[in-house]
Amino acid sequence: GGYDKAGIDSGKYVRYTPEQVEALERMYAECPKPSSTRRQQLLRECPILANIEPKQIKVWFQNRRCRDKQRKEASRLQAVNRKLTAMNKLLMEENDRLQKQVSQLVHENAYMKQQLQNPSLANDTSCESNVTTQNPLKDASNPSGLLSIAEETLTEFLSKATGTAVDWVQMPGMKPGPDSVGIVAISHGCRGVAARACDLVNLEPTKVVEILKDRPSWFCDRQSLEVFTMFPAGNGGTIELVYTQLYAPTTLVPARDFWTLRYTTTMEDGSLVVCERSLSGSGGGPSAASAQQFVRAEMLPSGYLVRPCEGGGSIVHIVDHLDLEAWSVPEVLRPLYESSRVVAQKMTTAALRHIRQIAQETSGEVVYALGRQPAVLRTFSQRLSRGFNDAISGFNDDGWSVMGGDGIEDVIIACNSKKIRNNSTAANAFGAPGGVICAKASMLLQSVPPAVLVRFLREHRSEWADYNFDAYSALALKTSSCSLPGLRPTRFSGSQIIMPLAHTVENEEILEVIRLEGQALTHDEGLLSRDIHLLQLCTGIDEKSMGSCFQLVFAPIDELFPDDAPLISSGFRVIPLDMKTDGAPTGRTLDLASSLEVGSTTQQATGDASLDDCRNLRSVLTIAFQFPYEIHLQDSVATMARQYVRSVVSAVQRVSMAISPPRSGVNAGQKIFSGFPEAATLARWICQSYQFHLGVELLRQADEAGESLLRMLWDYEDAILCCSFKEKPVFTFANEMGLNMLETSLVALQDLSLDKIFDETGRKALHSEIPKLMEQGYVYLPAGVCLSGMGRHVSFEQAVAWKVLGEDNNVHCLAFCFVNWSFV
């Protein structure tokens, strides 16, 4: 049966019978780490182990766990060794390719030198090298002609995947290694845009080919893929005629479509190949009427080469080579269609990441929350992305039609009467006829780091979102009816709880559930739960993200979260236009106050070069929000959606202004007080009024002027806040400590009023002191508790309030100074 050490220090061994070993294995499978009480209970339940001491059982379990750890570690080391061997093989092949490329360049260089030394040769038109021949056009109307095109496509694809047909250069920011996504290269100086990647994945070649051919399952920018014709070719291969539609990345450009031939075959060495190229002529595919919203793009020979790897797994080579017809888009957006780096990020590496994700899920390395299967959660991510892409593109064939506007074309309004009305299950369909209204807009951003913007929108939802509109969409899903916001009074508490569900291999995408806490305004409403749940997908928010697209997409869901829940996607997408800086770590903070700090040395430490890159960074922001509607409320919902998206655009513009790096030569005070052109004057009024009313100086060097005084006030150790001198005082200024106390930014500060930061007791105490404040110009407030902008309690030892007088001795605003504050 087996031997095992009977004691740790005794040096004796115990022999177990096969039956005893089998019983111990069953016990170990049930509980690998049993307590002493549990061990005794197991011994009583298993008489065959009656002659074994509990101490011996304990040692057997310890040894068994050690053997498990050794096997797991040995298996892990073998897997790492296989991957290193395969990666070494790939690097050797890449080195051979580079050597061939160097030889070719040396030959061309020698030829050019010869031409320069002998000008007569360069002008010799009879030279054979100057004679070009045109291959006859292959006939794509019959199978034999298509087979000839397929074989030619295969040859050209292999020359790109493993040869020197394209001048490949390593993609900036991506270095090959055991933990990287693979060896990624982009084209240099060739027609169109191209990218190439190769990697080792722990899946069989047939499974890899199956996944890669099913592009709609991993490429969310693909609207549809339809195989029109399929017939067999030699060697068990197949030839397919495929029509593909791509979504538009933004509302400012038209979508693309392709009419291609796809050839699948097996090589003599057992490798599997799927190669594809466009067929000549623009009339292929569906009728011109159905493709009127698309620009026909061209796919040059591209595809996948999957080779079996020794010891299991596959070596995958991917090539994407496209001509996206950049002439058809505005010049400012042409980098999206002229950059090979974008193709590499959106298509090539996306395919590799998807394969690696499935390989990890298959091996059991990935465990997701809420007991959901990985495939189910991946389906939710894809549905969110496709729903958002569908809203942005608004294809007529999908039921979208543009509605008339109010004369101002900053927001596009489209309606869809098909969407979510034709679901097969009654639980997912609305009872009343109607559809979905989509309000969308696009804008150019300057000097705004995309990752910082998207992270801020994710973590500070209260600064741009309206709870009533989220409640409107969520209520429509629950009750199968749509009523306009405001009919059911509800208040958003300002707090959100983020519950992570899943993430991709390199955290490129994060799927999570957001719970927004609602507060009812009436007693009857308080008996019901007013919380709202959103399913949210975040893309590219990691500082090290190298993605070409940064997204925050969400949709209301029922708290039960059924697998077939309808999703109405809304959100934001930021696409960098300057590829040399997209995805680079910015090192910037989400604390807007620190990013606006006067005279901060933090920014200087990051280097002037990085700041210059951020200042020159351009990106396009696309916003799309969808709202369900009933037919009799269509116009009202459209008006509401237009106004809401305009308010969101305004909020995003304020946030973008705050997080953008300061420009050289711009006065720091003006950067802080974007709404106060005379910031230094306001700082002087605050200090002078404090000394006038209280008889002491607020700052030690109050005689300083201009930017120096402003900097001192900003760095003051206590929280200083200013509010307007009106019937409902609204905050207009805060120094750094004041912003930290309120947990807000200068951009969102004006959304807070004085009565919001005090509870009922604090408001009563403040109101009782107002007459005294008006009479003597200042008042001391006792220790108490106030609320931050995020709803957290803040305690302070003392507060001072005084009237800030202007040059004409009129009251300009009220100032408050909170001493020794802290979060409770």
C-alpha positions in Angstrom: 0.0 0.0 0.0 2.7 2.6 0.9 5.1 3.9 3.6 5.0 7.1 5.5 7.1 8.6 8.2 5.4 7.9 11.6 6.9 10.9 13.5 8.6 14.1 12.6 11.7 13.3 14.7 11.4 9.6 15.4 12.8 8.3 12.1 10.3 5.4 12.1 8.1 4.5 9.2 4.6 3.0 9.2 3.3 0.7 6.5 -0.3 1.3 5.3 -2.5 -1.2 3.5 -4.0 -0.3 0.2 -7.4 -0.1 1.9 -6.1 2.3 4.5 -4.4 4.5 1.9 -7.7 4.7 0.0 -9.5 5.6 3.2 -6.9 8.3 4.0 -7.2 9.7 0.5 -11.0 10.0 0.8 -10.5 11.8 4.1 -8.0 14.1 2.5 -10.3 14.9 -0.4 -13.0 15.8 2.1 -10.9 18.0 4.4 -7.2 18.6 3.6 -6.6 20.4 6.9 -8.7 18.7 9.6 -8.6 19.8 13.2 -7.7 17.3 16.0 -11.4 16.9 16.8 -12.2 16.3 13.2 -9.4 13.7 12.9 -10.7 11.8 15.8 -14.2 11.9 14.3 -13.0 10.6 11.0 -11.1 7.8 12.7 -14.3 6.8 14.5 -16.2 6.8 11.2 -13.6 4.7 9.5 -12.9 1.5 11.5 -10.2 0.3 9.0 -8.0 3.0 10.5 -8.6 2.0 14.1 -5.0 0.7 14.6 -3.4 4.0 13.6 -2.7 6.7 16.1 -4.1 10.3 15.6 -0.6 11.6 15.6 0.3 9.4 12.7 -2.8 10.6 10.9 -1.7 14.2 11.4 1.8 13.5 10.0 0.3 11.6 7.0 -1.9 14.7 6.2 1.1 17.0 6.5 3.2 14.8 4.1 0.2 14.5 1.7 -0.1 18.3 1.6 3.7 18.6 1.0 3.5 16.2 -1.9 0.6 18.2 -3.4 2.6 21.4 -3.2 5.6 19.7 -4.8 3.5 18.4 -7.7 1.9 21.8 -8.2 5.3 23.5 -8.1 6.8 21.0 -10.5 3.9 21.4 -12.9 4.2 25.2 -12.7 7.9 25.0 -13.4 7.4 22.7 -16.3 4.8 25.0 -17.8 7.2 28.0 -17.3 10.0 26.0 -18.9 7.8 25.1 -21.9 6.8 28.7 -22.4 10.4 29.9 -22.1 11.5 27.3 -24.6 8.8 28.3 -27.0 9.5 32.0 -26.5 13.2 31.3 -27.2 12.2 29.6 -30.4 10.1 32.6 -31.4 13.0 35.0 -30.6 15.4 32.9 -32.6 12.9 33.0 -35.6 12.6 36.7 -35.1 16.4 37.1 -35.0 16.7 35.1 -38.3 14.1 37.4 -39.9 15.9 40.5 -38.7 19.2 39.1 -40.1 17.5 38.5 -43.5 16.1 42.0 -43.3 19.6 43.4 -42.6 21.0 41.5 -45.5 18.3 42.8 -47.8 19.0 46.4 -46.6 22.7 46.0 -47.1 22.1 44.7 -50.7 19.7 47.6 -51.4 22.3 50.1 -50.0 25.0 48.7 -52.2 22.6 48.9 -55.2 21.8 52.5 -54.4 25.5 53.4 -54.1 26.1 51.8 -57.5 23.2 53.8 -59.0 24.7 57.1 -57.6 28.2 56.3 -58.9 26.8 55.4 -62.4 24.1 57.9 -63.2 23.7 56.3 -66.7 22.4 53.1 -65.1 19.8 55.0 -63.2 18.4 56.5 -66.4 18.6 53.2 -68.4 15.0 52.5 -69.2 16.0 49.2 -70.8 17.2 47.8 -67.5 15.2 44.7 -66.6 14.8 45.9 -63.0 12.7 48.8 -64.2 10.3 46.6 -66.1 7.2 45.8 -64.1 4.6 43.3 -65.1 1.0 43.2 -64.0 -0.4 39.8 -63.0 -3.7 39.0 -64.7 -6.7 39.6 -62.5 -7.9 36.4 -60.9 -11.5 35.5 -61.8 -13.4 35.5 -58.6 -16.6 34.3 -60.2 -15.7 30.6 -60.2 -14.2 28.1 -57.6 -11.0 27.6 -59.5 -10.3 31.4 -59.6 -11.1 31.7 -55.9 -8.7 28.8 -55.1 -6.0 30.6 -57.0 -6.6 33.8 -55.0 -6.6 31.7 -51.8 -3.3 30.1 -52.6 -1.8 33.5 -53.4 -3.2 34.9 -50.2 -1.7 32.1 -48.2 1.8 32.7 -49.7 1.6 36.5 -49.0 0.3 35.9 -45.5 3.1 33.5 -44.6 5.7 35.9 -45.9 4.3 38.5 -43.5 3.9 36.2 -40.5 7.4 34.6 -40.7 9.2 36.4 -43.5 10.4 39.9 -44.5 7.5 41.0 -46.8 6.8 43.8 -44.3 9.3 45.9 -42.5 8.3 45.2 -38.9 9.5 47.2 -35.9 8.8 46.4 -32.2 5.8 48.1 -30.9 6.8 50.9 -28.4 6.1 50.1 -24.8 5.8 46.3 -25.2 8.7 44.0 -24.5 8.7 40.3 -25.0 8.9 38.0 -21.9 7.3 35.1 -20.1 4.5 37.3 -18.6 4.0 39.6 -21.6 1.2 39.3 -24.1 3.7 38.1 -26.7 6.0 39.6 -29.3 4.2 42.5 -30.9 5.4 44.5 -34.0 4.0 47.1 -36.2 4.6 48.0 -39.8 7.0 50.7 -41.0 6.7 52.3 -44.4 4.3 50.0 -46.1 0.9 50.4 -47.6 -1.9 50.8 -45.1 -1.5 49.9 -41.5 -0.3 46.5 -40.2 0.5 44.7 -37.0 1.9 41.3 -36.1 2.0 39.3 -32.9 3.1 35.9 -31.8 2.8 34.1 -28.5 2.4 30.7 -26.8 -1.0 29.8 -25.5 -2.0 26.7 -23.5 -4.7 25.5 -25.9 -4.8 23.0 -28.7 -4.4 24.4 -32.3 -7.9 23.4 -33.4 -9.4 25.1 -30.3 -7.3 28.3 -31.0 -8.5 28.4 -34.7 -12.1 27.9 -33.6 -11.8 30.9 -31.2 -10.0 33.2 -33.7 -12.5 32.5 -36.5 -15.3 33.4 -34.2 -14.4 37.1 -34.3 -17.7 38.4 -32.9 -16.9 36.6 -29.7 -13.8 38.7 -29.0 -13.7 41.7 -31.3 -16.5 44.0 -30.0 -15.8 46.6 -32.6 -17.2 44.1 -35.2 -20.9 44.8 -35.8 -21.6 41.7 -37.8 -19.9 38.9 -39.7 -21.8 36.9 -42.3 -20.5 34.0 -44.4 -22.2 34.2 -47.8 -20.6 31.2 -49.5 -18.5 28.2 -48.4 -17.0 25.4 -50.4 -14.3 22.9 -49.8 -10.7 23.3 -51.0 -7.7 20.9 -51.2 -6.1 19.3 -48.1 -9.4 19.4 -46.2 -9.5 23.2 -46.3 -12.4 25.5 -46.9 -12.9 28.8 -48.8 -15.5 31.3 -47.5 -16.8 34.6 -48.9 -17.3 36.8 -45.8 -19.0 40.2 -45.4 -18.0 42.1 -42.3 -19.2 45.3 -40.7 -17.2 47.4 -38.2 -18.7 49.8 -35.7 -17.6 53.5 -35.9 -15.4 54.5 -33.0 -17.1 57.9 -32.7 -20.0 59.8 -34.0 -17.7 61.9 -36.2 -16.7 59.2 -38.7 -18.6 56.7 -40.8 -18.3 52.9 -40.2 -16.2 50.5 -42.3 -17.1 47.2 -44.0 -15.1 44.5 -45.8 -15.9 42.0 -48.5 -13.2 39.2 -48.2 -12.2 35.7 -49.0 -11.2 33.6 -46.1 -9.1 30.4 -46.6 -8.6 27.8 -43.9 -6.1 25.0 -44.5 -3.6 22.6 -42.9 0.1 22.8 -43.7 2.4 19.8 -44.2 4.0 20.3 -40.8 0.6 20.1 -39.1 0.2 23.9 -38.6 -3.3 25.4 -39.1 -3.7 28.5 -41.2 -6.6 30.9 -41.6 -5.8 33.7 -44.0 -8.0 36.4 -45.5 -8.0 39.2 -48.0 -10.4 41.6 -49.7 -11.8 40.8 -53.1 -11.6 43.4 -55.8 -14.7 45.5 -56.6 -16.9 47.4 -54.3 -20.1 45.7 -55.3 -19.5 42.5 -53.3 -21.6 41.6 -50.3 -25.0 42.9 -49.6 -26.9 45.4 -51.7 -25.6 49.0 -51.9 -28.7 50.3 -50.1 -28.0 48.2 -46.9 -24.3 49.4 -46.9 -24.9 53.1 -47.5 -23.7 53.9 -44.0 -20.4 52.2 -44.5 -17.1 53.1 -46.3 -15.6 50.0 -48.0 -12.2 49.3 -46.6 -9.6 46.8 -47.8 -8.0 43.9 -46.0 -4.6 43.0 -47.4 -3.4 39.4 -46.8 -3.9 38.8 -43.1 -4.7 35.9 -40.8 -3.5 33.4 -38.2 -0.8 30.7 -38.2 -1.2 28.2 -35.4 1.6 25.7 -34.8 1.5 22.8 -32.3 4.0 23.2 -29.5 6.0 20.3 -28.0 4.6 19.4 -24.6 1.2 20.8 -25.4 -0.2 24.2 -26.3 0.2 26.2 -29.5 2.4 28.9 -31.0 0.1 31.6 -32.5 1.1 34.1 -35.2 -1.4 36.9 -36.0 -1.1 39.4 -38.8 -3.6 42.2 -39.4 -3.0 44.4 -42.5 -5.6 46.9 -43.5 -6.2 49.9 -45.6 -9.0 51.9 -43.8 -9.5 54.6 -46.4 -8.3 57.4 -44.1 -9.2 60.0 -46.8 -12.9 59.7 -45.8 -12.6 61.1 -42.3 -11.7 64.6 -41.0 -8.0 65.4 -40.9 -7.9 65.7 -37.2 -9.2 62.1 -36.8 -7.0 60.5 -39.4 -4.5 59.2 -36.9 -7.2 56.7 -35.9 -7.0 55.2 -39.4 -3.3 55.8 -40.2 -1.7 54.3 -37.1 -0.5 50.7 -37.0 -0.3 50.9 -33.3 -4.1 51.4 -33.1 -4.6 48.2 -35.2 -2.2 46.3 -32.9 -4.0 47.4 -29.8 -7.6 47.0 -31.0 -7.3 43.8 -33.0 -4.0 41.9 -32.8 -3.3 42.0 -29.1 -7.0 41.8 -28.3 -7.1 38.4 -30.0 -4.1 37.1 -28.1 -5.5 38.4 -24.8 -8.8 36.7 -25.5 -7.1 33.3 -26.2 -5.0 33.6 -23.0 -8.1 34.5 -21.0 -10.0 31.4 -22.2 -6.9 29.3 -21.6 -6.7 30.5 -17.9 -10.5 29.9 -17.5 -10.2 26.4 -18.9 -7.3 25.5 -16.6 -9.3 26.8 -13.6 -6.8 29.6 -12.8 -9.6 32.2 -12.8 -12.3 32.3 -10.1 -15.0 35.0 -10.4 -17.3 36.5 -7.9 -21.0 35.8 -7.2 -20.6 32.2 -8.4 -20.8 33.2 -12.1 -19.3 31.2 -14.8 -16.5 33.0 -16.7 -18.2 32.6 -20.0 -21.4 34.2 -18.6 -19.5 37.2 -17.3 -17.5 37.5 -20.5 -20.9 37.6 -22.3 -22.1 40.4 -20.1 -18.9 42.4 -21.0 -19.4 41.9 -24.7 -23.1 42.8 -24.5 -22.2 46.1 -22.7 -19.6 47.0 -25.3 -21.8 46.0 -28.3 -24.7 47.9 -26.8 -22.6 51.0 -26.5 -21.1 50.6 -30.0 -24.6 50.1 -31.4 -25.8 53.4 -29.8 -22.8 55.3 -31.2 -23.1 54.0 -34.8 -26.9 53.9 -35.0 -27.2 51.7 -38.1 -30.5 52.0 -40.0 -30.7 48.2 -40.4 -30.8 47.9 -36.6 -33.8 50.1 -36.3 -32.1 53.5 -35.5 -33.4 56.7 -37.0 -32.3 60.3 -36.3 -34.9 62.6 -34.8 -35.2 66.3 -35.5 -33.2 68.6 -33.2 -33.8 71.9 -31.6 -31.6 73.8 -34.0 -28.4 73.2 -32.0 -26.6 70.2 -33.4 -24.3 69.6 -30.4 -26.3 66.5 -29.4 -27.6 63.9 -31.8 -30.9 62.3 -30.8 -31.8 58.9 -32.4 -34.7 56.5 -31.6 -35.0 52.8 -32.0 -38.4 51.1 -31.8 -37.0 47.6 -32.3 -34.5 47.6 -29.5 -35.5 45.5 -26.4 -39.1 45.3 -27.7 -38.5 42.1 -29.7 -37.0 40.0 -27.0 -38.1 36.4 -26.9 -38.8 36.3 -23.2 -41.7 38.3 -21.9 -39.8 39.2 -18.8 -37.3 41.2 -20.8 -39.8 43.1 -22.9 -41.7 46.2 -22.0 -45.5 45.9 -21.8 -46.2 49.2 -23.6 -45.1 50.0 -27.2 -42.1 52.3 -27.5 -38.4 51.9 -27.8 -35.1 53.5 -26.8 -33.9 57.1 -27.2 -30.2 57.7 -27.6 -28.6 61.1 -27.0 -25.0 61.2 -28.1 -22.2 63.8 -28.7 -18.5 63.9 -29.5 -15.9 66.5 -28.6 -12.2 67.1 -29.0 -10.1 67.3 -25.8 -6.7 69.0 -25.5 -4.1 68.1 -22.8 -6.4 65.7 -21.0 -4.9 62.3 -20.0 -7.5 59.7 -21.0 -6.9 57.2 -18.2 -7.1 60.0 -15.5 -10.4 61.3 -17.0 -12.0 57.9 -17.1 -10.9 57.0 -13.6 -12.3 60.2 -12.3 -15.6 59.7 -14.0 -15.7 56.2 -12.5 -14.8 57.2 -8.9 -16.6 60.5 -8.7 -19.9 59.7 -10.3 -21.8 62.3 -8.2 -20.0 65.1 -10.0 -21.6 64.4 -13.3 -24.5 62.0 -12.9 -28.1 62.6 -12.0 -29.6 60.0 -9.7 -33.1 60.6 -11.1 -32.1 59.6 -14.6 -30.4 56.4 -13.3 -33.6 55.7 -11.3 -35.7 56.3 -14.4 -33.9 53.7 -16.5 -33.8 51.2 -13.6 -37.5 51.6 -12.9 -38.3 51.0 -16.5 -36.6 47.7 -16.4 -38.4 46.6 -13.2 -41.9 47.8 -13.9 -42.0 47.5 -17.7 -43.2 51.1 -17.8 -41.5 54.5 -18.3 -42.4 57.6 -16.3 -40.5 60.8 -16.5 -38.0 61.6 -13.7 -39.3 63.8 -10.9 -42.7 62.0 -10.5 -41.2 59.9 -7.7 -39.1 62.2 -5.5 -35.8 60.6 -4.6 -32.4 61.9 -3.5 -29.0 60.5 -4.3 -26.8 60.1 -1.1 -23.7 60.7 -3.2 -22.1 57.4 -2.2 -21.5 54.4 -4.5 -20.3 50.9 -3.6 -18.2 49.1 -6.2 -18.3 45.3 -6.2 -15.8 43.8 -8.7 -16.9 40.8 -10.7 -14.1 39.9 -13.2 -11.1 41.3 -15.0 -9.0 40.3 -18.0 -5.5 38.9 -17.8 -3.8 42.2 -17.7 -6.6 44.2 -16.1 -7.3 45.9 -19.5 -11.0 45.4 -18.7 -12.8 45.4 -15.4 -16.4 44.2 -14.9 -18.1 45.4 -11.7 -21.5 46.0 -10.2 -22.2 49.5 -8.8 -24.8 50.1 -6.1 -26.0 53.7 -5.8 -27.6 54.4 -2.5 -30.9 56.3 -2.7 -32.7 58.2 -0.1 -36.5 58.7 -0.3 -37.9 62.1 0.5 -41.3 60.9 1.8 -42.1 58.4 4.6 -44.0 56.1 2.3 -41.1 56.0 -0.2 -38.7 55.2 2.7 -40.4 51.8 3.2 -39.1 50.7 -0.3 -35.5 50.2 -1.4 -34.4 53.1 -3.5 -30.9 51.6 -4.3 -29.9 51.3 -8.0 -27.6 48.7 -9.4 -25.5 49.2 -12.5 -23.4 46.7 -14.4 -20.2 48.6 -15.4 -17.3 47.9 -17.7 -14.1 49.9 -17.4 -11.4 49.8 -20.0 -7.9 51.3 -19.9 -8.1 52.8 -16.4 -4.9 51.2 -15.3 -1.9 53.6 -15.2 0.2 51.1 -17.3 -2.6 50.6 -19.8 -1.4 50.5 -23.4 -4.9 50.5 -24.9 -6.0 52.7 -27.7 -9.5 53.2 -26.2 -10.5 54.2 -22.7 -14.1 53.5 -21.8 -16.6 53.6 -19.0 -19.8 51.8 -20.0 -22.7 50.9 -17.7 -26.3 49.7 -17.8 -29.0 49.4 -15.1 -29.7 45.9 -13.9 -32.1 44.3 -11.5 -30.6 43.4 -8.1 -31.2 39.7 -8.8 -28.9 40.0 -11.8 -30.4 37.3 -14.1 -28.2 35.9 -16.9 -30.7 37.1 -19.5 -31.1 40.6 -18.1 -31.7 43.3 -20.8 -28.8 45.8 -21.0 -29.3 49.4 -22.2 -25.7 50.6 -22.4 -24.6 54.2 -21.8 -21.2 55.8 -21.0 -18.0 57.5 -22.2 -15.2 56.6 -24.6 -11.9 58.5 -24.9 -9.7 57.7 -27.9 -6.2 59.3 -28.0 -5.3 60.9 -31.4 -1.6 61.3 -30.7 -0.3 57.7 -30.6 3.1 58.6 -29.4 1.7 59.3 -25.9 -1.5 57.2 -25.7 -1.5 54.7 -22.9 1.7 56.0 -21.3 1.8 56.2 -17.6 0.8 59.6 -16.6 1.7 59.4 -12.9 -1.1 61.9 -12.2 -3.4 61.8 -9.3 -7.2 61.7 -9.0 -7.1 64.3 -6.4 -8.0 67.4 -8.4 -6.9 69.7 -5.7 -3.3 68.4 -5.7 -3.3 68.7 -9.5 -4.2 72.3 -9.2 -1.8 73.1 -6.4 0.0 76.5 -6.7 3.7 76.2 -7.2 3.6 72.5 -6.7 7.0 70.8 -7.1 5.4 67.4 -7.8 4.8 68.2 -11.4 8.3 69.5 -11.8 9.6 66.2 -10.5 7.9 64.3 -13.2 9.9 66.0 -15.8 9.2 68.7 -18.3 9.1 66.3 -21.2 6.2 64.3 -19.8 4.3 67.5 -19.1 4.9 68.7 -22.6 3.5 65.3 -23.9 0.3 65.8 -21.8 -0.1 69.4 -23.0 0.1 68.3 -26.6 -2.1 65.2 -26.2 -5.3 65.3 -28.2 -8.2 62.9 -27.9 -11.8 62.6 -28.9 -14.5 62.0 -26.3 -17.8 60.3 -27.2 -20.7 60.3 -24.9 -23.9 58.3 -25.4 -26.8 57.8 -23.1 -29.9 55.6 -23.8 -33.3 55.9 -22.2 -36.3 53.6 -22.7 -39.6 55.4 -23.6 -43.2 54.7 -24.2 -44.7 55.9 -27.4 -46.8 58.7 -26.0 -43.7 60.1 -24.1 -41.2 60.0 -27.0 -40.9 63.7 -27.5 -40.6 64.4 -23.8 -38.0 61.7 -23.3 -36.0 63.1 -26.3 -36.0 66.6 -24.8 -35.0 65.3 -21.4 -32.2 63.2 -22.9 -30.8 66.1 -24.9 -30.7 68.4 -21.8 -29.2 65.7 -19.7 -26.4 64.9 -22.1 -25.7 68.6 -22.5 -25.3 68.8 -18.7 -23.0 65.8 -18.7 -20.9 67.4 -21.5 -20.6 70.6 -19.4 -19.5 68.7 -16.3 -16.9 66.7 -18.3 -15.5 69.9 -19.7 -15.1 71.3 -16.2 -13.4 68.1 -15.1 -11.1 68.1 -18.2 -10.1 71.7 -17.5 -9.2 70.8 -13.9 -7.1 67.6 -14.6 -5.2 69.0 -17.6 -1.6 70.0 -16.7 -0.9 73.7 -16.3 0.4 75.5 -19.4 3.7 77.4 -19.3 3.3 81.1 -18.8 -0.2 80.9 -17.4 -0.6 82.6 -14.0 -0.9 79.9 -11.3 -3.7 81.9 -9.6 -5.7 82.0 -12.7 -5.2 78.2 -13.1 -6.6 77.6 -9.6 -9.5 80.1 -9.8 -10.7 79.4 -13.4 -13.9 81.2 -12.5 -12.1 84.1 -10.6 -9.9 86.2 -12.9 -8.8 88.3 -9.8 -7.7 85.4 -7.6 -4.9 87.3 -5.9 -7.3 90.1 -5.1 -9.7 87.7 -3.4 -6.8 86.2 -1.3 -5.9 89.7 -0.2 -9.5 90.6 0.7 -9.8 87.4 2.8 -6.6 88.1 4.8 -7.4 91.9 5.2 -10.9 91.2 6.4 -9.8 88.6 8.9 -7.3 91.1 10.4 -9.9 93.9 10.4 -12.6 91.9 12.2 -10.5 89.7 14.6 -7.5 92.0 15.2 -4.9 89.3 14.3 -3.3 88.2 11.1 -4.5 85.1 9.4 -1.1 84.6 7.7 2.2 85.5 9.2 3.3 87.5 6.1 0.0 89.1 5.2 1.8 92.0 3.7 2.8 89.8 0.8 0.8 90.5 -2.4 -0.2 88.8 -5.6 0.8 85.2 -6.3 2.9 84.8 -3.1 -0.1 85.6 -0.9 -2.3 83.3 -3.0 0.2 80.5 -2.6 0.4 80.9 1.2 -3.4 80.9 1.5 -3.6 77.7 -0.6 -1.0 76.0 1.6 -2.6 77.1 4.9 -2.8 74.4 7.5 -6.5 74.8 8.3 -9.5 74.4 5.9 -10.6 77.8 4.5 -13.9 78.0 2.6 -15.7 80.9 1.0 -19.4 81.0 0.1 -21.5 83.6 -1.7 -23.3 86.2 0.3 -26.8 85.3 -0.9 -30.1 83.8 0.4 -28.7 80.4 -0.3 -24.9 80.5 0.1 -23.0 78.4 -2.4 -19.3 77.7 -2.0 -17.1 79.6 -4.5 -13.6 79.0 -3.2 -11.6 76.6 -0.9 -7.9 76.1 -0.3 -6.3 72.7 -0.5 -7.2 71.6 3.0 -10.8 72.9 2.4 -11.1 70.7 -0.7 -9.7 67.7 1.2 -12.2 68.2 4.0 -15.2 68.5 1.6 -13.8 65.6 -0.6 -14.5 67.6 -3.7 -12.7 69.6 -6.3 -12.7 73.3 -7.4 -14.7 72.2 -10.4 -17.5 70.7 -8.3 -17.2 73.0 -5.4 -20.0 75.3 -6.6 -22.4 72.3 -6.5 -22.2 72.4 -2.7 -24.2 74.9 -0.6 -23.5 75.9 3.0 -26.6 74.2 4.4 -25.5 70.9 2.8 -22.3 70.5 4.9 -24.1 70.9 8.3 -26.5 68.5 9.9 -29.7 69.7 11.6 -27.9 70.5 14.8 -25.1 72.4 13.0 -27.6 74.4 10.9 -29.5 75.5 14.0 -26.2 76.5 15.7 -25.1 78.5 12.6 -28.5 80.2 12.2 -28.5 81.3 15.8 -25.1 83.0 15.3 -26.0 84.8 12.0 -27.3 88.0 13.7 -24.1 88.3 15.7 -22.0 87.7 12.5 -23.9 90.5 10.8 -23.4 92.9 13.7 -19.7 92.4 14.6 -18.4 90.9 11.3 -17.2 87.6 12.7 -18.3 84.8 15.0 -16.7 81.7 16.6 -18.5 78.4 16.2 -18.0 75.6 18.8 -16.7 72.2 18.0 -19.0 70.1 15.9 -19.6 67.8 13.0 -20.2 68.6 9.3 -20.6 66.5 6.2 -18.2 66.2 3.2 -19.4 66.2 -0.4 -19.3 62.4 -0.3 -21.5 62.2 2.7 -18.8 61.4 5.3 -18.8 63.0 8.8 -16.0 65.5 9.5 -15.3 66.7 13.1 -13.6 70.0 13.9 -12.5 71.6 17.1 -13.5 75.2 16.2 -14.6 77.2 13.3 -14.4 80.9 12.6 -16.7 82.8 10.2 -16.2 86.4 9.0 -17.4 88.8 6.4 -15.0 89.4 3.5 -15.1 93.0 2.5 -14.2 94.3 -1.0 -12.5 97.6 -1.9 -15.8 99.5 -1.5 -16.3 98.0 2.0 -19.3 96.0 0.8 -19.6 92.3 1.8 -18.2 90.2 -1.1 -18.6 86.8 0.5 -18.5 84.9 3.8 -15.3 83.0 4.8 -15.0 80.1 7.2 -11.9 78.5 8.8 -12.2 75.0 10.3 -9.5 74.2 12.8 -8.1 70.7 13.4 -10.7 68.8 11.3 -10.7 65.0 10.8 -12.9 62.4 9.4 -15.0 60.5 11.9 
